[in-house]
Amino acid sequence: MNRSDLIEFVRPYYKNKDIMHNLQHIELIIKTIDKVIKAGKYVVEYENLIYGAYFHGVISTNENEMRSWLSDKKVPLERIERIITIASESFRQEIPTTLEGKILHDSHQIEGGKVYFITKCLITGTLRGQTLLETINYVEKNVLYNGDCYLPETKPIWKEANKFAETYIKELKDGII
């Protein structure tokens, strides 16, 4: 794997993404991946996991382009399928089945920690043009405790982030209503 080539390939797909979903988001997920792997002492197909991380934010709308690029790089079809699976397992609503998918999924869920979790929600709401109250309501209905983590190392972090965000949102809501 040539990581520089990979980044250059995906860069245009992330160009118009907001600040919470651009390439910095992917780098933060990768930092979290490395922490999760170390904490769990997991033996993984690391390159496939990195491919999956970079494809994570764009796989749902550009899967054919990802497949074609990997094929052009002479990646075997079986490995391409594995990479696509890993990338697709990263979304909040997915239940990952592969170890790499679980690591990517959970790293996406807990990236940046509990303060980042709620900060990302508030920034994303602002970027969508929502009022603060609309964002709070969205977070309460669609984000808090939505999804799960699947690894023993990430479950407590995910629960703590949700509990922190729930308390934060309640206090914020009480202060503005």
N, C-alpha and C positions, 0 to 999 in steps of 0.2 A: 504494500500500500504506500502510495505517495500522498501523504496528508496535504501537502501544498496543492497538488493537483485536485484533490477532493474539495478543498476549500474554494479554490478558484472555480470549480464546476458548480458548487452550490451557491456561491456568492450572489449571482444574479437573482436567484430564487428568493433570497432573503433581503434583497435591496430595498424593497418597499414595505417590509414588515415593520411593525412598531418597535419601540425600544425595549419592550419586554419579550419580544418574540424574534429578534434578529440573531445574527451570528454570536453576539455576546451571550445570549440565552443558551445557545448550543455549547459554548465554552464553559458556562456555569454548570450545565448538565454534566459535561465531561468531567469537570472537577469533582462533582458529586459522585459520578460513576466510580472514579478512582478511589474515593473514600469508602464507598460501599463495598467494592471489591476487596480492599484492604481489611475492612472491619470483618467481613464474612469469610476472608481467606478463600475466595472463590477462584476456581480455575475456569477460565472462560475463553471463548473465541474473541479476543480483545479487538482485533481489527474489524470483525463483523459488528461488534458493539459500537465502535467508533463510526463506521459507515452508517449504522442505524441511527446514531445520535445526530449526525449531520443531515440525514434524510428526514428525521423526525418531523420537523416543522413544515415540510413541503411534500411529503409522500402522498398525502390524500389527494392532491391535485396534480401531481407530476410523476406518478409512479412509472409510467411508460418511459419518460426521459431518464429516470434513475436506472431502470433496467437496461436501457440502451447504452447508457454511459458505462455501466459496469460490464456489459457485454463487450463493448469496444475496448475495455481494459483487459479483456481476456479472462474475466472472472467466470469460473464454471457456473453453469445454470443452477446446479444444486445449491451452490453458495449464494448466488443471487437470490434465490427463493428464501434462503435463511435470513439474509440481510433485510429483505423486504418484510418478512415476518417480524423480525426484531423491531424495525422502524414502526411498523403498524401497531405493535403491542404497546407502544409508548403512551398512547392517549389515555386520559383520565378514565374514560368509560370502558376501556378494554380490560379483559382479564388475561394477562400474559400466560403463555404455556412454556416458553423456553426460558432457561436461566438468564440468558442475555436480555430477553424481553422483559423479564421481571426486574432486572437491574436497571435497565433504561427507563422502564415505566416508573419504578419507585424513585429513581434519581430525578425524574421530571416532577414527580409529586413533591419532593422535599427540597428541591434546588434552593440554595440560598438560606434555608432555615426558616424559622417561624415568623420572624419580622419581615423577611423578604416575601413570604407567602401572602400576607395581607397587603403589603406595599404593592406587590404586583397586581393584586385585585383592584386596588384603588387607582393605580396608574392606568390600567387597562380600561376601567370604566370611564375615566376622564378622556382617554384617547378615543373611545367610542362615542363621546359626546353626551354621556349620561350625566345627570345631576348627581350630587353626592348621595342623596336619598335613593335615587334609582340604582346606583351602584351598590349601596348597602342592601337594598332589597334583593338585587340580583345575587349578591354574595350569599345572603341567607338562604335563598331558594335553590341556587344552582352550584355553589362552590363548597360551602361548609359541609364536611363529612360526605361529600360526593366522591365516590371512588374509594380506593383503598390502597394500601401497600401490601406487598406479598412476601417480603423477606423479613426475618426476625430482627434484623438490624435497623430496618426502616420503619416498621410499624409504630414504635414508640415516638419517633420523630414526627411522623404524620399525625398521630393523635395529639401530640403537644402543639403542633402548628395549628391544628383546627381549634383546639381549646383556647389558645392564645388569640386567634383571629375572632372566635366567637365572643370572647370577653371584650376585645378591642372594639368590635362592631357594636356590641350592646352599649358600651360606654359612649361611643361616638354618636350613636342614634339617640341615646338619652340626652346628650348635650345639644342636639340640633332640633329636636322635636319639642 
